[in-house]
């Protein structure tokens, strides 16, 4: 069976370069960015390289030719960015990447959304994918735009669209830093996000639109990941609590009271009637 042809925008970034390194044997990759810089030689070993700007629609259309799935990662990743720094890349650039994918007849777009699309919810709320977007900054607003655009495209233009609200994408080494407890509920390891992207690429055509939350299997989750588990078989391997010594040594899995008195099915209350 031939490999799926996958276009990655923003391929020189942290997520794109990791995906290219770890998934190039599974997919036939075309990698684009404004400039590949010092990562050029490494990325050239993983796929075809094309340099170009998001505002260049003709370039994006050429990049999408013959592509099955577009993984759109390109954009300004700074949550503190102001509108003028976000408009060209995160709004216009996302729109044009999607137009190019539709024009080329691509099967699916996978859009790098962000936890910032719902960061306006109070910190004690676990956000479900079906709840309204609630951005906490203008960067998050641009991600809400991308999600809404994808909903429109899936319904009106017939292309499959999956948005991934990505948490704190970090290597495992960084997650073991005791000073990084702030990531406790929204950490996603590199290998877990790579797995999620793979599962979204390979999901059946019947999945027309979805928003999934890109977190690891953290003991405490700011975002609910059950949709990704159920619909594409996402099976994250990492847990911030188990990786960070400041939390690991507390043995939280053993001491947290779940209020479930029937941990042993053999002692379930129904057993008296069986």
N, C-alpha and C positions, 0 to 999 in steps of 0.2 A: 504494500500500500504506500503510495507516495506521501512524503511529508507535507504537512500543511505549510503554506507560505505565509509567514507572519512578518508584518511591518511593525517596527518599534520606533516611535518618535521619542526624542529625548534620550536616545540610547547611550549617550556618554554620561548620563547622570547615575546616581547611586543605584536606583532600582533597575534601570535599563541595562547597565553594564553587568550587574549581578545576574539578571535574567539571561542575557546573552551568553555569559560564561557557563551557566548551569543548564541551559535548555537548548543550546545550539545543535546538539546531536539529535534532538527530538523534532525540531522544526527547521525549515528552510528560512533563514532570517535575512531580512533586509533592514538595515539599521540607519536611521537618520538623526542628524543633529545639526545645529548651527556650525559647530566645530568639534572635532573629536579630540583635539589637543594631544596630551600625553597618552591618552588611552587608544589612540588610533591603531597602533600595531597589535595590541591585545584584541581589540574588537574586530580587526580585519581577519583574524583567525576564526571568527565565529559567524561571519556573514558578510553580505554585500554592504558596502558603506556608501551613503549618499549625504552630502552636505548641502543644506539649504535652509531657508527661513520659513517660519510659519505663515508669514504674510504673503508668501509667493504661492498662490493657488495652483499655478501651472506646475510648479515643482512638486507640490503635494499630489496632484493628479498623476504625475509620472511615477512618483514613489508608490502609489497605490495600485498600479497596473499589475494584474496577475496575482493579487494578494487575497488570501482567504480571510485573515483576521488582522485588524489594526489594533495594536496596543498603544494607546495614546497617553504617553507619559510626559510629553514636553509641556513646558510652561514655567511661570515664575513660582517657585516653591516657598516663597517667604510669607508667612502669615501676617507679618507686620507691614507688608507692602501697601502703598497707597494706590488709588484708582488708576492714575496715569501710568503706573508701572505694571498694572495688571491687564489693562484693556487690550493691548495689542496681542499679548501671548495667551492669556487665559480665557479671553472672550472671543476676540476675532480669530486667533490661532486655532482654538478648539472648534469653532464653527467651520473654519476652512478645512481642517483635517477631516471633519465629519462629512462635509460636502464632497471632498475628494474621494472618500471611501464609498459613498453612495454612487458617485459618478462612475467609479471603476467597477461597480458590482460586487464589492466585497461582501462576504457573508456576515461578518460580525465586527463590531467595535467594542473594545474594552477600554474604558475611560478611567484614568487615575483621578478619582475624586478624593475626598479627604475627610477625616474626622471633624475638620473645621466646618463642614457643611451642617453639623448638628451640635457644635460646641457651645451654642447659646443655651442649651438645656442646663438646669442646675446640676452641680457635680454629683448629687446623690441619685440621679436618674440614669437608669440603664436604657439606652435608646434602642428601639426596635426599627427595623428597616421600613416598616409601614407607617411610621409616624412622620408628621410634617417636618420638612427641613427647618433648621433653626440655626443659621450661621452666627458665629460670634465675632466675625471680622469680615472685611471686604474680600479677603482671600477666600473665605468660606462662601461668600456670595457668588464668586466666580465658579466655584465647584457646584453650587446649586444650579447655576445656569447650565453647566455641562450635563447635569442629570436631567434637567427639564428638556434640554435639546434632544437628549437621547430618547426620552419618552416620546417626544414628537416624531423623531425619525423612525422609531420602531413601529409606531402606529400608522404613520402617514407615508413613509417611504419604504417600509418593508425590510429594513435591515435590523438584525439582532443587535441589541445594545446592553452591555453589562457595565454598571458603574461600581467601582471598588472604593469604599471609604476607608482610606489607609490610615492606620494609626502611626505610632512612633516606630518607623522602620529603622532598625538598628542591628548591628552584629551582636552575636551572643556575648562577646567579650565586653561590650558596652553595657549589656544588661546585667552583668555581674558586678558593676560598680556600685558600692553602697551609697554613693552620692546621687544616684539616679532613681531614687524611690518615686519620683514624680511620674515615672513611666509605668508604674505598677499596674494600672488598669487599662492602659491603651498601647502597650508594647506589641510589636509584631516583629518576629525574627525574619531574617532574610530568607531562610529556607521555607518558612511557612508562607510568606507572601508569594514566593516563587511557585510553590505548590498551588496556591489559590489561582494565580494567573494561568498556570497550566490547565487546571480543571475548568476554568472558564473558557479557554480556547477550545478544549475538547468537548464541552457540553453540547448536547444535541441541538439541532436546528430548531426544535420545538420551543426552546427557551428564547423567547422573543425580547423580553425586557426584564432586567433584575437589578436591584441594588444589593450588594453584599458588603458586609463589614470585614475589613482586613485587619483582624487582630489574631494574636496567638491564643493558645488555650489557657489564658491567664486565670488564676483563681478568682480574681476580681476583674470583671469586664465592663468597661464603660459602654461598649457597644455589644449588642446581642449578635452572635454568629450562627444562630440555629438555622437561618435560611440557607446559608452557604453549605452547612453540613448536609441539610436535607436535599437541596436541589442539585448540587454539583459534587457532593461527596467530600467536601473539604474536611481534612483530618489533621489539624495542626498538631505539631509535636512538642512545642515549647510552652513554658509557663514562667512568667517573670518571677513569681514567688519561689519556684524551685531553682532558679538560676542566680538570684541575688542573695548573697550571704546575710544581708540585714533582715530578710524575710524568711529565707530557707531555714535558718537556725531556730526560728520560732515554731517550726513544725505545724504550720497553720492547718494543713489538711487533717491533722489528727485532733487539734484542739477546737476547731470551729464547730459549734453546736448547730446542726442543721434542723433541729426540732423533729427529726425523724427517729422515732423510737423503735422502728422495725428494720434495723440494718440487716438483720439475718432473716431471709425469707422463710426459713424453717420455723421461726417464732412469730410469724405474722398472725395478727388477731384472727384472721379467717380460718386458720388451721384448726381451731376448735370445732368448726362446723363441717370440716372435710372428712 
